[in-house]
Amino acid sequence: MKTTLHNGNSAEVLKQYPDNHFDSIVTDPPYGIEFLGKDWDENTGAIEVWRECLRVLKPGGYLLAFGAPRTYHRLATNLEDIGFEIKDSLMWLYGSGFPKTQDVGNRLTKKGIDNDFHGWKTALKPAHEPIIMCRKPTKLSTMDNMVKYGVGALNIDGSRVGDEKTITKITKITNTENGVNMTGKFGSHNDEYYNTERNKDKETTEIINVENAGRFPSNVIGEVEGYQKYFYHPKVSRKERDMGESNNIHPTIKPVALMKYLVTLITPPNGKVLDPFNGSGSTGMAVKEFGGEYVGIDLDENYIKISRKRINAYQQ
Ligand SMILES: C[S@@+](CC[C@H](N)C(=O)[O-])C[C@H]1O[C@@H](n2cnc3c(N)ncnc32)[C@H](O)[C@@H]1O
């Protein structure tokens, strides 16, 4: 696998990449909540960065970006306004968040004010992060786009959850005139596929039951008990955080298993993955395990150094 890490502003750095270069973009941009007072968290990904992302992504290619519940709407409208098609919103549920709030009654009591507001607080415990799923528009049908660019659909079978057996019906179409054998996991009738120039009179269609290991992936990703029927991953361990003796001080590290799941869902085998908000390199570690090419960009030189150590030390 090839990894390239750049220190700089993605809006500038991406200018060296040609149009339609990357197969997918998986990223965790600034949430616009000034998390722990960090300057880089002031906005939800500068619009210039998203514009460059749209340009360098292949037509039909997917982008997945994390958001914060409070500022997600800005991320979504920014992406839509510059030309991405919003396809879905994934929900990452987790149990490790802590509520950042104070008891109003206790604070008033400390000021010597008698009150009935004990137990009244100002925020809920955070337990989910939305992830926007969008796609660069294409003029082609999904089938033709997949043939031309290798992207445009989701890798459902590669992202199945757990190992429970499920049965999927598959349509095998054989065109006896051209000898075209269309066996594939197309699900049942797919009109786009059916409307190609093949001679329908000479076709035979056979329904095959295929046994799959694992559940069809949904738009919920769960960490907490009870959501384990969705994709499950553990939270970031100390070992994963500080891998390669990186002494990782990044405050918003994403679990590598979660990033690998997201990369797998939208990236063809050996595909080129971009993270324009690289942080400490969790997406790069995920791509190393996945087996593709990775380009990560971050404004902060120190985060790039940490990423290099973590990605180098990560074992497939
Ligand atoms: C939420 S963090 C990503 C954390 C990452 N997911 C991890 O696991 O370490 C966002 C990162 O984007 C970087 N950043 C913000 N604006 C940027 C820009 N315009 N170009 C490049 N990097 C940027 C920040 O320095 C920060 O490290």
The ligand as a Gaussian input file, in Angstrom:
#p B3LYP/6-31G(d) Opt

LIG

0 1
 C      -11.476000      16.086000      13.866000
 S       -9.773000      16.118000      13.464000
 C       -9.485000      14.540000      12.680000
 C       -9.105000      13.428000      13.660000
 C       -8.839000      12.078000      13.031000
 N      -10.079000      11.472000      12.626000
 C       -8.091000      11.132000      13.963000
 O       -8.578000      10.013000      14.230000
 O       -7.005000      11.482000      14.438000
 C       -9.720000      17.296000      12.164000
 C       -8.315000      17.631000      11.670000
 O       -8.439000      18.497000      10.533000
 C       -7.314000      19.355000      10.491000
 N       -7.703000      20.492000       9.606000
 C       -8.619000      21.478000       9.835000
 N       -8.749000      22.280000       8.767000
 C       -7.904000      21.804000       7.804000
 C       -7.583000      22.194000       6.458000
 N       -8.165000      23.250000       5.894000
 N       -6.665000      21.455000       5.778000
 C       -6.058000      20.385000       6.354000
 N       -6.328000      19.969000       7.623000
 C       -7.233000      20.656000       8.337000
 C       -7.039000      19.689000      11.948000
 O       -5.681000      20.062000      12.153000
 C       -7.423000      18.377000      12.661000
 O       -6.277000      17.579000      12.941000

